[in-house]
Amino acid sequence: MSKAEPAVAARADDTFAVGQVLPLEHAPPVRGLRALAALVEGDIPAAAAERLRDPRIPAEQWPQVLKREVAMTLGWAARRIRARATGAAGPPPAWHGRGRVLVLLPAHGLAVHALRRALPFALCGLPTAVAGHERDRDAVAEVLAALRDLTGLTPAQLSPAADAAPRAVRAAVPDDLVVLTGNPRTAETVRRESPALVLGATGGCTVLVGADPEQARRTAALLREHDRPGSCTRLHSWRVVPGSCAGGPGAPEPLGAVHPSAVYRLGAAPDRPIGTEDGYVVLPCDASGAVGTLTGFARDPLHRWPGDFLV
């Protein structure tokens, strides 16, 4: 690594260890793993996939997107069970696991965000309620019903919040956990309103990094073809490392000012996260813009979400 290159933390086991939110004593049951494995090994029923479909994603692409999310969830569950069985010691969990979980969804990507931010807690046996924008109440209920049908969970384990999000936040108690996907201002408001522990995934974009400026420029153009309004995966800028920013003149903005959901690194090994830079996860990306793994995505050094598939 060049001395001119921004420091990227070494890939320490603790950075991408499971159990960063919930103690390992809470583990998905074997039947939960079997349900997920059956979905990965076979085909997700078309009717269920349609109930979960993100309208921003073309219908022909959605089954593949959904299966990848389920496969990542299965991988997380297996790692969690293995860590518990082997007594692996990771970083102390952010929450003790003695209360209920309230998950607040953004206005888009309801199924993907429910899969990543709510389903892991429900699979571990924590009563998990989910709330979105009030206009999305019926859509959230449909997504959760479809997830229950696919995984065998019950309404006691995974259900829509009984109240609108603001009231549900205020009704939480100190032993509870609130997991929020949104912007930093919303996370600050929720933290003021709720006595519960609040963890937020509040990054709003991605940053592409590469050593070859022409390759970075081409890959950035491909990523922008798939940008979706309001998505936390939209490309903010690309930069050459070592060197100066290429999405505009001069030195690149500090990552803390950009506040991305992830940094994509061109040319890295495709199957594992690389590390962190300034507290933000660095994930491998190929020349076509495909990200090799989603483990650690949405790591938030401001509002303490450790990253997806690390609960």
C-alpha positions in Angstrom: 0.0 0.0 0.0 1.4 3.4 -1.0 2.1 5.9 1.8 0.0 8.4 -0.2 -3.0 6.1 0.0 -5.6 6.8 2.7 -5.2 4.3 5.5 -7.6 1.4 5.2 -7.8 -0.7 8.4 -6.6 -4.2 8.1 -9.3 -6.8 7.9 -9.5 -7.8 11.5 -11.8 -10.6 12.6 -13.6 -8.3 15.0 -14.6 -5.9 12.3 -16.7 -8.5 10.5 -17.5 -10.8 13.3 -21.2 -11.7 14.0 -22.7 -10.8 17.3 -21.9 -7.1 17.2 -25.5 -6.1 18.1 -26.9 -9.2 19.9 -25.2 -11.6 22.3 -24.4 -15.0 20.7 -26.6 -16.8 23.2 -29.5 -15.8 20.9 -29.1 -18.1 17.9 -31.4 -18.9 15.0 -32.9 -22.4 15.4 -31.9 -25.1 13.1 -35.4 -25.1 11.5 -34.8 -21.5 10.6 -31.5 -22.4 8.8 -33.3 -25.2 7.0 -36.0 -22.9 5.8 -33.4 -20.4 4.5 -31.3 -23.2 2.9 -34.4 -24.6 1.1 -35.0 -21.2 -0.4 -31.4 -20.8 -1.5 -31.1 -24.4 -2.9 -34.4 -24.2 -4.7 -36.5 -21.4 -6.2 -38.2 -18.8 -4.1 -41.9 -19.3 -4.9 -42.9 -16.8 -7.6 -45.9 -15.5 -5.6 -43.8 -14.8 -2.5 -41.1 -13.1 -4.6 -43.8 -10.9 -6.2 -45.2 -9.9 -2.8 -41.7 -8.8 -1.8 -40.7 -7.2 -5.0 -39.0 -3.8 -4.9 -40.8 -1.8 -7.6 -37.6 0.0 -8.5 -36.0 -3.2 -9.6 -37.0 -4.8 -13.0 -39.2 -7.8 -12.5 -36.8 -10.1 -14.4 -33.9 -9.1 -12.0 -35.8 -9.3 -8.7 -35.7 -13.1 -8.1 -31.8 -13.1 -8.4 -31.6 -10.0 -6.1 -34.0 -11.6 -3.5 -32.1 -15.0 -3.6 -28.8 -13.2 -2.9 -30.3 -11.5 0.1 -31.6 -14.8 1.4 -28.3 -16.4 0.8 -26.5 -13.7 2.7 -28.9 -14.1 5.6 -28.3 -17.9 5.6 -24.5 -17.3 5.7 -25.0 -14.9 8.6 -27.1 -17.4 10.5 -24.6 -20.2 10.0 -21.7 -18.0 11.1 -23.6 -17.0 14.2 -24.4 -20.6 15.2 -20.8 -21.6 14.5 -19.5 -18.7 16.6 -21.8 -19.7 19.5 -20.8 -23.4 19.2 -17.0 -22.6 19.2 -17.2 -20.0 21.9 -15.6 -17.5 19.5 -15.0 -14.2 21.3 -15.8 -11.1 19.2 -16.4 -7.5 20.1 -18.9 -6.9 22.9 -22.5 -6.6 21.5 -24.0 -3.2 21.4 -27.2 -4.4 23.1 -28.0 -6.9 25.8 -31.0 -8.6 24.1 -33.4 -8.4 27.0 -36.1 -6.3 25.4 -38.0 -5.9 22.2 -36.8 -4.7 18.8 -38.4 -1.9 16.8 -37.1 -1.5 13.2 -37.8 1.7 11.3 -37.8 1.4 7.5 -37.2 4.1 4.9 -39.5 5.0 2.1 -37.9 2.6 -0.4 -36.5 -0.9 -0.5 -38.9 -2.2 2.1 -38.2 -5.9 1.6 -34.4 -5.6 1.4 -34.3 -3.4 4.5 -36.6 -5.7 6.4 -34.5 -8.7 5.4 -31.3 -7.1 6.5 -32.4 -5.1 9.6 -35.4 -6.9 11.0 -35.3 -10.6 10.0 -32.1 -11.4 11.9 -33.5 -10.3 15.2 -36.8 -12.3 14.6 -34.8 -15.4 13.6 -32.9 -15.1 16.9 -36.2 -15.2 18.8 -36.5 -11.5 19.6 -40.0 -10.0 19.3 -39.5 -7.6 16.4 -41.9 -4.9 15.3 -41.5 -3.0 12.1 -42.7 0.5 11.1 -42.3 2.6 8.0 -43.9 5.7 6.7 -47.6 5.7 7.5 -48.4 5.7 3.8 -46.6 2.4 3.6 -48.4 0.6 6.4 -50.1 -1.9 4.2 -47.0 -2.5 2.1 -44.9 -3.1 5.2 -47.5 -5.6 6.5 -47.5 -7.5 3.2 -43.7 -7.7 3.2 -43.6 -9.0 6.8 -46.4 -11.6 6.0 -44.4 -12.8 3.0 -41.3 -13.2 5.1 -43.1 -15.1 7.8 -44.5 -17.4 5.2 -41.1 -18.1 3.8 -39.3 -18.6 7.1 -42.0 -20.1 9.4 -41.8 -17.2 11.8 -45.0 -16.2 13.7 -46.6 -12.8 14.1 -45.3 -12.8 17.7 -41.8 -12.9 16.3 -42.1 -10.5 13.3 -45.0 -8.1 12.8 -45.9 -4.6 11.9 -45.7 -2.1 14.8 -49.1 -1.5 16.4 -48.6 2.2 16.3 -47.3 4.7 13.8 -43.5 5.1 13.9 -43.4 8.3 16.1 -45.6 6.8 18.7 -43.8 3.4 18.6 -40.5 5.2 19.2 -41.8 7.0 22.2 -43.4 3.8 23.6 -40.1 1.9 23.6 -38.5 1.3 27.0 -34.8 1.5 28.1 -34.3 -2.3 27.6 -35.5 -2.1 24.0 -33.6 -1.6 20.8 -34.5 0.7 17.9 -32.8 0.0 14.5 -33.3 2.9 12.1 -32.6 3.2 8.4 -32.8 6.8 7.3 -30.8 10.0 7.5 -28.6 11.3 10.4 -31.2 14.0 11.3 -33.9 11.3 11.8 -31.6 9.2 13.9 -30.8 12.2 16.1 -34.6 12.9 16.5 -35.3 9.3 17.4 -32.5 9.2 19.9 -34.0 12.3 21.6 -37.5 10.8 21.6 -36.7 7.3 22.8 -35.1 5.9 26.0 -34.2 2.8 24.1 -30.8 2.1 22.5 -30.8 3.5 19.0 -28.6 2.1 16.2 -28.8 3.9 12.9 -27.8 3.0 9.3 -27.8 6.5 7.9 -25.3 6.6 5.0 -26.8 8.0 1.9 -24.5 7.0 -1.0 -21.4 5.1 -2.1 -17.9 6.1 -3.1 -15.8 4.2 -5.7 -12.0 4.0 -5.3 -9.5 2.6 -7.8 -5.9 2.8 -8.9 -6.6 3.2 -12.6 -8.4 6.5 -13.4 -9.8 5.3 -16.8 -11.2 2.1 -15.3 -12.7 4.0 -12.3 -14.3 6.4 -14.8 -15.9 3.5 -16.8 -17.1 1.7 -13.7 -18.5 4.8 -12.2 -20.5 5.4 -15.4 -21.9 1.8 -15.1 -22.8 2.3 -11.5 -24.7 5.5 -12.3 -26.8 3.7 -14.9 -28.3 1.8 -12.0 -28.7 4.7 -9.5 -32.1 4.9 -7.9 -33.5 8.1 -6.4 -33.1 8.2 -2.6 -31.1 4.9 -2.6 -28.2 4.5 -0.2 -26.3 2.8 -3.0 -26.3 5.7 -5.4 -22.8 6.8 -6.4 -21.6 10.0 -4.9 -18.2 10.2 -6.5 -15.2 8.2 -7.6 -11.5 8.8 -6.8 -8.1 7.6 -7.6 -6.0 6.1 -4.9 -3.3 7.2 -4.5 -4.0 10.6 -6.0 -6.7 13.2 -6.1 -10.4 13.0 -6.5 -11.7 12.4 -10.0 -15.4 13.2 -9.6 -14.3 16.8 -9.4 -11.2 18.9 -9.1 -8.9 19.0 -6.1 -8.6 16.7 -3.1 -11.5 14.3 -2.4 -14.0 15.2 0.3 -13.3 13.5 3.6 -15.5 10.4 3.9 -17.0 11.8 7.1 -18.4 14.7 5.1 -19.8 12.4 2.4 -21.1 9.8 4.9 -21.4 6.8 2.5 -23.0 3.5 3.1 -19.9 1.9 1.7 -16.7 2.5 -0.2 -16.3 0.2 -3.3 -12.8 -0.7 -4.1 -11.9 -1.8 -7.6 -9.6 -4.8 -8.2 -9.9 -6.4 -4.7 -10.6 -10.1 -4.0 -14.3 -10.4 -4.7 -15.5 -12.7 -1.9 -14.9 -10.8 1.3 -15.0 -7.3 2.8 -11.6 -5.5 2.7 -11.6 -3.5 5.9 -12.6 0.0 6.9 -11.6 3.5 6.0 -12.4 6.3 8.5 -15.0 3.9 10.0 -16.7 3.2 6.8 -16.7 -0.3 5.3 -14.6 -1.0 2.1 -16.1 -3.7 -0.1 -14.7 -5.3 -3.3 -16.1 -4.2 -6.6 -15.3 -5.5 -10.1 -15.0 -3.5 -13.3 -18.7 -4.0 -14.2 -19.8 -2.5 -10.9 -20.8 -5.8 -9.2 -20.1 -5.8 -5.5 -18.6 -9.1 -4.3 -20.1 -9.2 -0.8 -22.6 -7.2 1.2 -21.2 -8.2 4.6 -20.7 -4.9 6.5 -22.7 -2.7 4.1 -24.2 0.3 5.8 -21.6 0.4 8.6 -22.2 3.7 10.3 -19.5 5.2 12.5 -21.9 8.1 13.5 -25.0 6.1 14.6 -23.3 2.8 15.3 -25.0 0.2 13.0 -22.0 -2.2 12.6 -23.0 -3.2 9.1 -25.4 -5.7 7.5 -25.2 -9.4 8.3 -23.2 -8.8 11.5 -26.0 -8.8 14.0 
